[in-house]
Amino acid sequence: MRRISLAFLWLLLATLAVGQSNDIVALQITLDRLWYSPGCVDGKLGPATRRALAAWQSANNLKPTGEFDAATAAAFPASPPLYADYTITTNDLAQIGRAPQDWKERSQVPAMAYESIVELVAEKFHAKEALITALNPNATNAPATLKVPNTLTSPYRPSKAARLHVSLAEKTICALDETGKVIALFPCSIAAAQEKRPVGTLTIVTAAANPNYTFDPVNFPELDEKQRAYGKLMIPPGPNNPVGTVWIGLSKPGYGIHGTPHPEMIGKTESHGCFRLANWNAERLLQIVTTGLPIEVEEE
């Protein structure tokens, strides 16, 4: 694999130091392609990007500083072309619809669809909607060719995980091989209430793509009286389904790892107890786990 040149190394170090967004986008895209997810590509060197970089450094026998230092630059894969052109298809347009907030209305739509082309493209290319809008200020729901982060062509796919590790402090899910090496990392959201965070050893008992979701008002005490009176409802699949596009059920009843309709909120302490991932990361995780896989959930 081609390495970055010394001239590019020092340019990259300088521009990262002052926060030039295109170079941070390059770093985020490369980490994403290597399955060390920075979360949404946004051109900002935030905590999720630093954690992803530190995990990659550790896996490659470097000091896990989370900084793009000289040793890291010397070993880091060459960045792919930053951006690509993506032409909106008729299939994309068919995925645009309504994602109501009212639970009964949700149960009545054919799918919990994307609500705009910008939302669809941002999720497809692992980016914040604001970045897609900035790159394409005239983007609409009409067919068009859009400029997007070049995240989809990956030179790497890890083997099946031997176990998962969830860090509540770092808000990350790591997949490890049999030697204990981190082969993938995904930022996650955890329960807002500490007593609902399941610390200890769990296992995967089910795994499914494009799940339905059973709404039970008992689990949502914050709802108004009208919605609490609905009773149980079945919410159809779709990217804006409450559990996104993946459900990985855990041995603790009612708990799981799943996607989310709000990828930009990943990293928050806001769930009711489950571990949330961006849909694209939940889909990746689904590829490398099996039922019975052990999961260690730790405070640190």
C-alpha positions as CSV (number, residue, x, y, z in Angstrom):
1,M,0.0,0.0,0.0
2,R,1.4,3.5,-0.9
3,R,2.7,5.5,2.0
4,I,2.4,9.3,2.4
5,S,5.4,11.3,1.3
6,L,7.6,13.2,3.8
7,A,6.4,16.5,2.3
8,F,2.8,15.5,2.6
9,L,3.5,14.4,6.2
10,W,4.6,17.8,7.3
11,L,1.8,19.5,5.4
12,L,-0.7,17.2,7.1
13,L,0.8,17.8,10.6
14,A,0.7,21.5,10.1
15,T,-2.8,21.7,8.8
16,L,-4.1,19.3,11.4
17,A,-2.5,21.5,14.0
18,V,-4.6,24.5,12.9
19,G,-7.7,22.4,12.3
20,Q,-7.9,22.7,8.5
21,S,-11.1,20.7,7.8
22,N,-10.1,18.9,4.5
23,D,-7.1,17.2,6.2
24,I,-9.3,16.1,9.1
25,V,-11.8,14.8,6.6
26,A,-9.0,12.8,5.0
27,L,-8.0,11.4,8.4
28,Q,-11.7,10.6,9.2
29,I,-12.3,8.9,5.8
30,T,-9.2,6.8,6.1
31,L,-10.1,5.7,9.7
32,D,-13.6,4.9,8.6
33,R,-12.4,2.8,5.7
34,L,-10.2,0.9,8.1
35,W,-13.2,0.2,10.4
36,Y,-12.0,2.5,13.2
37,S,-15.0,4.7,13.0
38,P,-14.7,8.5,13.9
39,G,-18.5,8.6,13.9
40,C,-19.9,11.1,11.3
41,V,-17.4,12.6,9.0
42,D,-17.5,16.3,9.7
43,G,-14.0,17.7,9.3
44,K,-13.6,18.3,13.1
45,L,-10.9,16.7,15.2
46,G,-13.2,15.8,18.1
47,P,-13.1,13.0,20.8
48,A,-14.5,10.3,18.6
49,T,-11.9,10.8,15.9
50,R,-9.1,10.9,18.5
51,R,-10.4,7.6,20.1
52,A,-10.6,6.0,16.6
53,L,-7.0,7.1,15.9
54,A,-5.8,5.9,19.2
55,A,-7.3,2.5,18.6
56,W,-5.7,2.3,15.2
57,Q,-2.4,3.3,16.7
58,S,-2.6,0.6,19.4
59,A,-3.5,-2.1,16.9
60,N,-0.5,-1.1,14.9
61,N,2.0,-1.1,17.8
62,L,2.2,2.6,18.2
63,K,1.7,4.7,21.3
64,P,-2.1,5.4,21.4
65,T,-1.9,9.2,21.7
66,G,-4.9,10.0,19.6
67,E,-2.6,12.6,17.9
68,F,-1.5,12.5,14.3
69,D,2.2,12.6,15.2
70,A,5.2,11.8,13.1
71,A,5.3,8.1,14.0
72,T,1.7,7.7,13.1
73,A,2.1,9.6,9.8
74,A,5.0,7.3,8.8
75,A,2.8,4.2,9.3
76,F,-0.6,5.6,8.2
77,P,-2.1,4.4,4.9
78,A,-2.2,7.0,2.2
79,S,-5.5,8.9,2.2
80,P,-7.9,8.0,-0.6
81,P,-9.3,10.8,-2.8
82,L,-11.2,13.0,-0.4
83,Y,-14.4,13.2,-2.4
84,A,-16.4,11.3,-5.0
85,D,-19.4,12.1,-7.2
86,Y,-22.6,10.3,-6.5
87,T,-25.6,10.4,-8.8
88,I,-29.0,10.1,-7.1
89,T,-30.9,7.1,-8.4
90,T,-34.6,6.3,-8.7
91,N,-34.1,3.7,-6.0
92,D,-32.8,6.5,-3.7
93,L,-35.8,8.6,-4.4
94,A,-38.0,5.7,-3.6
95,Q,-36.6,5.6,-0.1
96,I,-37.7,9.1,0.7
97,G,-40.9,9.4,2.7
98,R,-42.3,10.3,6.1
99,A,-40.9,9.4,9.5
100,P,-43.6,10.7,11.9
101,Q,-43.0,11.6,15.5
102,D,-46.3,10.4,16.8
103,W,-46.2,6.7,17.7
104,K,-49.5,5.7,16.2
105,E,-48.6,7.5,12.9
106,R,-45.4,5.7,12.9
107,S,-47.2,2.4,13.1
108,Q,-49.3,3.3,10.0
109,V,-46.6,4.3,7.5
110,P,-45.2,1.6,5.1
111,A,-41.7,2.2,6.3
112,M,-39.7,4.6,8.6
113,A,-38.1,6.1,5.6
114,Y,-35.5,8.8,5.0
115,E,-37.1,12.2,5.0
116,S,-34.7,13.9,2.5
117,I,-32.0,13.2,0.0
118,V,-29.5,15.0,2.2
119,E,-30.3,12.6,5.1
120,L,-30.0,9.6,2.8
121,V,-26.7,10.7,1.3
122,A,-25.2,11.7,4.6
123,E,-26.0,8.3,6.0
124,K,-24.9,6.4,2.9
125,F,-21.5,8.2,3.1
126,H,-21.1,8.3,6.8
127,A,-21.2,12.0,7.1
128,K,-23.0,14.8,9.0
129,E,-25.8,16.3,7.1
130,A,-24.2,19.7,7.5
131,L,-21.1,18.5,5.6
132,I,-23.3,17.2,2.7
133,T,-25.1,20.5,2.6
134,A,-21.9,22.5,2.6
135,L,-20.5,20.4,-0.2
136,N,-23.8,20.7,-2.2
137,P,-25.6,23.9,-1.3
138,N,-28.2,23.4,-4.0
139,A,-29.0,19.7,-3.2
140,T,-32.7,18.9,-3.5
141,N,-34.9,15.9,-3.8
142,A,-34.6,16.1,-7.6
143,P,-32.1,13.7,-9.3
144,A,-28.6,15.2,-9.2
145,T,-25.0,14.3,-8.9
146,L,-23.6,15.2,-5.5
147,K,-20.1,15.6,-4.1
148,V,-19.7,13.2,-1.1
149,P,-16.9,11.9,1.2
150,N,-15.2,8.9,-0.4
151,T,-15.9,6.4,2.4
152,L,-17.4,3.4,0.6
153,T,-14.4,1.7,-1.1
154,S,-12.6,0.0,1.8
155,P,-9.3,-1.9,1.4
156,Y,-10.1,-3.7,4.7
157,R,-12.6,-6.0,6.2
158,P,-11.9,-7.7,9.5
159,S,-12.4,-11.3,10.3
160,K,-15.2,-12.4,12.6
161,A,-14.8,-11.0,16.1
162,A,-13.8,-13.3,19.0
163,R,-15.4,-11.0,21.5
164,L,-16.7,-7.4,22.0
165,H,-15.6,-4.9,24.6
166,V,-17.9,-2.0,25.5
167,S,-16.3,0.9,27.4
168,L,-18.9,3.0,29.2
169,A,-16.4,5.7,29.9
170,E,-15.2,6.0,26.3
171,K,-18.6,5.2,24.8
172,T,-17.1,2.8,22.4
173,I,-17.7,-0.8,21.2
174,C,-14.5,-2.6,20.1
175,A,-14.4,-5.9,18.2
176,L,-11.3,-8.0,19.2
177,D,-9.7,-11.0,17.6
178,E,-8.5,-14.1,19.5
179,T,-5.2,-12.4,20.4
180,G,-7.0,-9.4,22.0
181,K,-6.2,-7.1,19.1
182,V,-8.8,-4.4,18.3
183,I,-10.0,-5.1,14.7
184,A,-12.8,-2.5,14.6
185,L,-14.1,0.3,16.8
186,F,-17.4,2.0,16.8
187,P,-18.5,5.0,18.9
188,C,-21.8,4.4,20.7
189,S,-24.4,6.0,23.0
190,I,-25.2,4.5,26.4
191,A,-28.0,4.7,28.9
192,A,-28.7,8.1,30.5
193,A,-29.5,6.5,33.8
194,Q,-26.4,4.8,35.4
195,E,-28.5,2.0,36.9
196,K,-29.6,1.0,33.4
197,R,-26.1,0.4,32.2
198,P,-25.4,-3.4,32.2
199,V,-21.9,-3.9,33.5
200,G,-20.4,-7.4,33.2
201,T,-20.4,-10.2,30.8
202,L,-23.2,-10.6,28.2
203,T,-23.7,-12.6,25.1
204,I,-25.4,-12.1,21.7
205,V,-28.6,-14.1,21.4
206,T,-30.1,-12.7,18.2
207,A,-29.0,-10.6,15.3
208,A,-31.2,-9.1,12.5
209,A,-31.1,-6.5,9.8
210,N,-34.0,-4.2,9.1
211,P,-36.0,-5.1,12.2
212,N,-39.5,-4.1,13.2
213,Y,-39.8,-2.3,16.6
214,T,-42.5,-3.0,19.2
215,F,-43.5,0.2,20.9
216,D,-44.6,-0.2,24.5
217,P,-45.6,3.0,26.3
218,V,-44.5,1.5,29.6
219,N,-40.9,2.1,28.4
220,F,-41.5,5.8,27.7
221,P,-42.7,7.5,30.8
222,E,-41.8,10.9,29.3
223,L,-44.6,10.6,26.7
224,D,-47.7,12.7,27.0
225,E,-51.0,11.1,28.1
226,K,-52.3,10.8,24.5
227,Q,-49.4,8.6,23.4
228,R,-49.2,6.6,26.6
229,A,-52.8,5.5,25.9
230,Y,-51.9,4.0,22.5
231,G,-50.9,0.6,23.9
232,K,-48.4,-1.6,22.1
233,L,-47.8,-0.8,18.4
234,M,-45.6,-2.4,15.7
235,I,-43.3,0.1,14.0
236,P,-42.2,-0.9,10.5
237,P,-38.5,-1.2,9.4
238,G,-36.5,1.6,7.9
239,P,-33.5,3.9,8.7
240,N,-35.7,6.1,10.9
241,N,-37.0,3.1,12.9
242,P,-36.2,3.6,16.6
243,V,-33.6,0.9,16.4
244,G,-32.4,1.8,13.0
245,T,-31.4,-0.8,10.5
246,V,-29.9,-3.4,12.9
247,W,-30.9,-5.2,16.1
248,I,-28.4,-7.3,18.0
249,G,-30.2,-8.7,21.0
250,L,-28.2,-9.4,24.2
251,S,-28.6,-12.0,27.0
252,K,-29.9,-9.3,29.4
253,P,-33.7,-9.2,28.5
254,G,-34.7,-6.0,26.7
255,Y,-31.1,-4.9,26.0
256,G,-29.4,-4.8,22.6
257,I,-26.9,-3.1,20.3
258,H,-28.8,-1.3,17.5
259,G,-28.8,1.5,15.0
260,T,-30.4,4.9,15.4
261,P,-32.3,7.4,13.3
262,H,-30.0,10.1,14.8
263,P,-26.3,9.3,14.0
264,E,-25.2,12.8,14.9
265,M,-26.2,12.1,18.6
266,I,-24.0,9.1,18.9
267,G,-21.6,9.4,21.9
268,K,-24.3,10.9,24.2
269,T,-25.7,9.3,27.4
270,E,-29.3,9.3,26.2
271,S,-30.6,5.8,25.6
272,H,-33.0,3.8,27.8
273,G,-30.3,1.2,28.3
274,C,-29.3,-0.2,24.9
275,F,-26.1,0.6,23.0
276,R,-26.7,2.7,20.0
277,L,-24.6,2.9,16.9
278,A,-24.8,4.9,13.6
279,N,-26.7,2.6,11.2
280,W,-23.7,2.1,9.0
281,N,-21.6,1.0,12.0
282,A,-24.4,-1.3,13.3
283,E,-24.5,-2.8,9.8
284,R,-20.7,-3.3,9.8
285,L,-20.8,-4.9,13.3
286,L,-23.6,-7.3,12.2
287,Q,-21.1,-8.6,9.6
288,I,-18.5,-9.7,12.1
289,V,-20.6,-11.1,15.1
290,T,-22.3,-14.4,15.7
291,T,-24.8,-15.6,18.2
292,G,-23.1,-16.7,21.5
293,L,-20.4,-14.1,21.1
294,P,-19.3,-12.8,24.5
295,I,-19.4,-9.0,25.3
296,E,-17.6,-7.5,28.2
297,V,-19.2,-4.2,29.4
298,E,-16.9,-2.2,31.6
299,E,-17.0,1.2,33.3
300,E,-13.6,2.1,31.8
